[in-house]
Structures are given as structure tokens and as C-alpha cells.
Amino acid sequence: MPLWTIHHTPGTFTAEDKRRLASQIADHYEKAGLPRFYVVTLFHETRPEDFYVGGEPTPSGVRIAIDHIARRNPDEETRRRTAQWIKGMLEPHLARHTGLHWEFHVDETSRDLWMINGIVPPPEGSEAERNWAQRNAPSAY
């Protein structure tokens, strides 16, 4: 499951911006073979007086934490490509904001600590996972 938690100051994203970015994120993972419902994107608007960078309030900022559970990057080159993909997808949404401070990081979490609707997701690349992707819903397997 990719979980994108996006903390941002007011005015950074419109409702349509959020919908479009969340859809682009899900599109990418779907192309990689993951069920779309694995992808969760959360937007948290944070007031500038509650958004600190370097110990100082930030008038315009975005901080994104991404948790990867369903897949892992096996080596340094793959991690670099993942970071470049994320950067390339975010820049069009963020470049229009003059003076915006933005950053992201990706954590990779063990699949052993993950369930959806109380079900352990099927193994990567399995027929059961392909069925989940086709149905876009979890089910017993």
C-alpha cells in the first residue's frame, strides 16, 4: 500500500488540484500492477503558524511522507528512479507557488505489518493480487 500524507499550508491545493494529484498517484501505482484501492492519499491543511521549518514558521510549505508497503525498491538505482518520478510528478503542482518550501521522503515498511479489511494482502505478483487489482477490492483468497 502506498500511503501519501501531504501536509500543506492553505492555498497550496484547490479541491481539483487534490483530486488530480491523487488520481495521478494512483495511476502510477496501477501501471505498476497494484490495485488502485491500495493507494491512499491524505491532504492535511496546516496553518503557517503550525508549520515550522528550521524552527521558524513557514508561510508557504508542503511536507510529504510516503509509506511504501506493497512493494520495495530493491537497490539504490531503483530508489533514485522512484525519487525522480515523485519529484517529476510533484513539480507541476508546486512550481507555480513562489517561495514554497517543499520536500518529501519515502519509507518502506514490512508487508508483515499490513492488512486491508482484516485480510493479509496476497503475495506480490500472485493471481490473487491480480484478481484484487481487476476487481479493485479486497476479497478472501
HELIX and SHEET records of a PDB file:
HELIX    1   1 ALA A   15  LYS A   31  1                                  17    
HELIX    2   2 ARG A   36  TYR A   38  5                                   3    
HELIX    3   3 PRO A   48  ASP A   50  5                                   3    
HELIX    4   4 GLU A   76  LEU A   94  1                                  19    
HELIX    5   5 ARG A  111  LEU A  113  5                                   3    
HELIX    6   6 GLU A  127  ARG A  135  1                                   9    
SHEET    1   A 4 VAL A  40  GLU A  45  0                                        
SHEET    2   A 4 PRO A   2  HIS A   8  1                                        
SHEET    3   A 4 GLY A  61  HIS A  68 -1                                        
SHEET    4   A 4 HIS A 101  GLU A 108  1                                        
SHEET    1   B 2 TYR A  52  VAL A  53  0                                        
SHEET    2   B 2 GLU A  56  PRO A  57 -1                                        
END                                                                             
